Structure formats: C-alpha cells, structure tokens
Amino acid sequence: MQKFCLALDLKNDSDLIAEYIEFHKNVWPEIQHSILDSGIINLEIYNVADRLFMIIEANSDFSFEEKTKRDAENPKVQEWETLMWQFQKVLPQAKTGEKWLLMDKIFELK
C-alpha cells in the first residue's frame, strides 16, 4: 500500500468554494471509476478556507505517470478537470502544468 498527500488552493471566493464542495458531494461516476481503475483504493479531500488537502491510498502498482496518461485519454476526466479548473488555482511554487502538488512527509508518530 502506498500513501500520498497533495495540496492545491481554491480561488479565494466563498461562493466558488461552496460550489466546488457541492460538486464533490456528487462526483461523477466516470470520475470515480477512473480513480479506482488507476489503482487508488481510497481518496479523501479536505478543505480549510481556500486550501485543499488530498490523501491517496493506492495499491503497489499505482503510478502518477500512468494515471496522468490515462486521464489525458479520457474525455470525461478532461471535462471534469476543465470544470474544476474554474475553482482551483495552483500553489505559487508549482511548475508549468502542475496542479495538485505532492507533499513531503515530515513527521510520523510511531
């Protein structure tokens, strides 16, 4: 099992944030299938103000490169991503084309 944590910001507009949250109460079935088909077992998104935090738990075969490739070939995923982009903004340190940024684990209580 692999675990990844990622961050992304939303546009700082309370109406847009509320709308983004509403979309995530009913994520399209095609998007859910594409997530599961990629090897992701569990995916959670948390929100505070305009910051998003995603936790992904995936099987050992999962790779971001393969997921990105498959998403690029899936018209429904591209439609969802275009729709979500109206709410999202990249973090200042993101490189061109990056959206969600992988976070580094800096502590674990054992």
C-alpha contacts under 8 A as a table, 3 or more apart, distances in Angstrom:
res1	aa1	res2	aa2	distance
1	M	57	E	6.75
1	M	58	A	5.73
1	M	59	N	4.87
1	M	60	S	5.51
2	Q	56	I	7.96
2	Q	57	E	5.63
2	Q	58	A	5.11
2	Q	59	N	6.09
2	Q	60	S	6.21
3	K	55	I	7.12
3	K	56	I	5.55
3	K	57	E	4.54
3	K	58	A	6.37
4	F	54	M	8.00
4	F	55	I	5.77
4	F	56	I	5.06
4	F	57	E	6.58
4	F	102	L	7.06
4	F	103	M	7.53
5	C	53	F	7.02
5	C	54	M	5.49
5	C	55	I	4.61
5	C	56	I	6.34
5	C	102	L	5.95
5	C	103	M	5.46
5	C	104	D	7.73
6	L	53	F	5.76
6	L	54	M	5.02
6	L	55	I	6.61
6	L	100	W	5.84
6	L	101	L	5.11
6	L	102	L	4.37
6	L	103	M	5.21
7	A	51	R	7.32
7	A	52	L	5.61
7	A	53	F	4.71
7	A	54	M	6.28
7	A	100	W	5.49
7	A	101	L	5.28
7	A	102	L	6.70
7	A	103	M	6.84
8	L	51	R	6.17
8	L	52	L	5.18
8	L	53	F	6.72
8	L	88	Q	7.40
8	L	89	K	7.07
8	L	90	V	6.05
8	L	91	L	6.13
8	L	99	K	6.77
8	L	100	W	5.07
8	L	101	L	6.55
9	D	50	D	5.56
9	D	51	R	4.50
9	D	52	L	5.67
9	D	88	Q	5.94
9	D	89	K	5.38
9	D	90	V	6.07
9	D	91	L	6.27
10	L	17	I	6.78
10	L	50	D	4.78
10	L	51	R	6.11
10	L	52	L	7.19
10	L	87	F	5.63
10	L	88	Q	4.20
10	L	89	K	5.39
11	K	16	L	7.21
11	K	17	I	7.34
11	K	50	D	6.46
11	K	87	F	5.69
11	K	88	Q	5.59
11	K	89	K	5.84
12	N	16	L	7.88
12	N	17	I	7.46
12	N	49	A	7.80
12	N	50	D	5.55
13	D	16	L	5.36
13	D	17	I	6.15
13	D	50	D	7.98
14	S	17	I	5.05
14	S	18	A	6.11
15	D	18	A	5.16
15	D	19	E	6.23
16	L	19	E	5.03
16	L	20	Y	6.09
16	L	87	F	5.99
17	I	20	Y	5.04
17	I	21	I	6.25
17	I	50	D	7.12
17	I	87	F	6.97
18	A	21	I	5.16
18	A	22	E	6.26
19	E	22	E	4.99
19	E	23	F	6.33
20	Y	23	F	5.22
20	Y	24	H	6.52
20	Y	84	M	7.35
20	Y	87	F	6.51
21	I	24	H	5.12
21	I	25	K	6.56
22	E	25	K	5.20
22	E	26	N	7.18
23	F	26	N	5.64
23	F	27	V	6.13
24	H	27	V	5.09
27	V	31	I	6.76
27	V	32	Q	6.90
28	W	31	I	5.35
28	W	32	Q	6.54
29	P	32	Q	5.03
29	P	33	H	6.13
30	E	33	H	5.07
30	E	34	S	6.17
30	E	76	K	6.80
30	E	77	V	7.49
31	I	34	S	5.09
31	I	35	I	6.27
31	I	76	K	7.31
31	I	77	V	6.04
31	I	80	W	7.64
32	Q	35	I	5.17
32	Q	36	L	6.32
33	H	36	L	5.14
33	H	37	D	5.87
34	S	37	D	5.06
34	S	38	S	6.23
34	S	71	D	7.67
34	S	77	V	7.72
35	I	38	S	5.40
35	I	39	G	7.14
35	I	40	I	5.86
36	L	39	G	5.57
36	L	40	I	5.13
36	L	41	I	6.24
37	D	40	I	7.23
38	S	62	F	6.38
38	S	66	E	7.74
38	S	67	K	5.86
39	G	58	A	5.58
39	G	59	N	5.49
39	G	61	D	6.69
39	G	62	F	5.09
40	I	43	L	7.03
40	I	56	I	6.78
40	I	57	E	5.93
40	I	58	A	4.09
40	I	59	N	6.37
40	I	62	F	6.87
41	I	56	I	7.69
41	I	57	E	5.59
41	I	58	A	5.04
41	I	59	N	6.74
42	N	55	I	7.96
42	N	56	I	5.88
42	N	57	E	5.07
42	N	58	A	6.85
43	L	54	M	7.04
43	L	55	I	5.66
43	L	56	I	4.57
43	L	57	E	6.36
44	E	54	M	5.55
44	E	55	I	5.19
44	E	56	I	6.65
45	I	52	L	6.65
45	I	53	F	5.55
45	I	54	M	4.32
45	I	55	I	6.47
46	Y	52	L	5.64
46	Y	53	F	5.02
46	Y	54	M	6.28
47	N	50	D	7.13
47	N	51	R	5.75
47	N	52	L	4.67
47	N	53	F	6.36
48	V	51	R	5.39
48	V	52	L	6.70
58	A	61	D	7.91
58	A	62	F	6.03
59	N	62	F	5.68
62	F	66	E	7.63
62	F	67	K	7.77
63	S	66	E	5.42
63	S	67	K	6.29
64	F	67	K	4.99
64	F	68	T	5.94
65	E	68	T	5.19
65	E	69	K	6.25
66	E	69	K	5.06
66	E	70	R	6.15
67	K	70	R	5.17
67	K	71	D	5.98
68	T	71	D	5.10
68	T	72	A	6.17
69	K	72	A	5.24
69	K	73	E	6.62
70	R	73	E	5.22
70	R	74	N	6.39
71	D	74	N	5.09
71	D	75	P	7.96
71	D	77	V	5.86
71	D	78	Q	6.90
72	A	75	P	7.55
72	A	77	V	7.61
72	A	78	Q	6.64
74	N	77	V	5.39
74	N	78	Q	6.32
75	P	78	Q	4.99
75	P	79	E	6.12
76	K	79	E	4.97
76	K	80	W	6.23
77	V	80	W	5.04
77	V	81	E	6.08
78	Q	81	E	5.04
78	Q	82	T	6.09
79	E	82	T	5.20
79	E	83	L	6.20
80	W	83	L	5.05
80	W	84	M	6.09
81	E	84	M	5.05
81	E	85	W	6.00
82	T	85	W	5.15
82	T	86	Q	7.17
83	L	86	Q	5.97
83	L	87	F	7.96
84	M	87	F	5.60
84	M	88	Q	6.48
85	W	88	Q	4.99
85	W	89	K	7.33
89	K	99	K	7.75
90	V	94	A	6.31
90	V	98	E	7.40
90	V	99	K	5.51
90	V	100	W	7.35
91	L	94	A	5.48
91	L	99	K	7.73
91	L	101	L	7.80
94	A	97	G	7.99
94	A	98	E	5.70
94	A	99	K	7.05
94	A	101	L	7.08
95	K	98	E	5.48
98	E	101	L	7.04
105	K	108	E	7.66
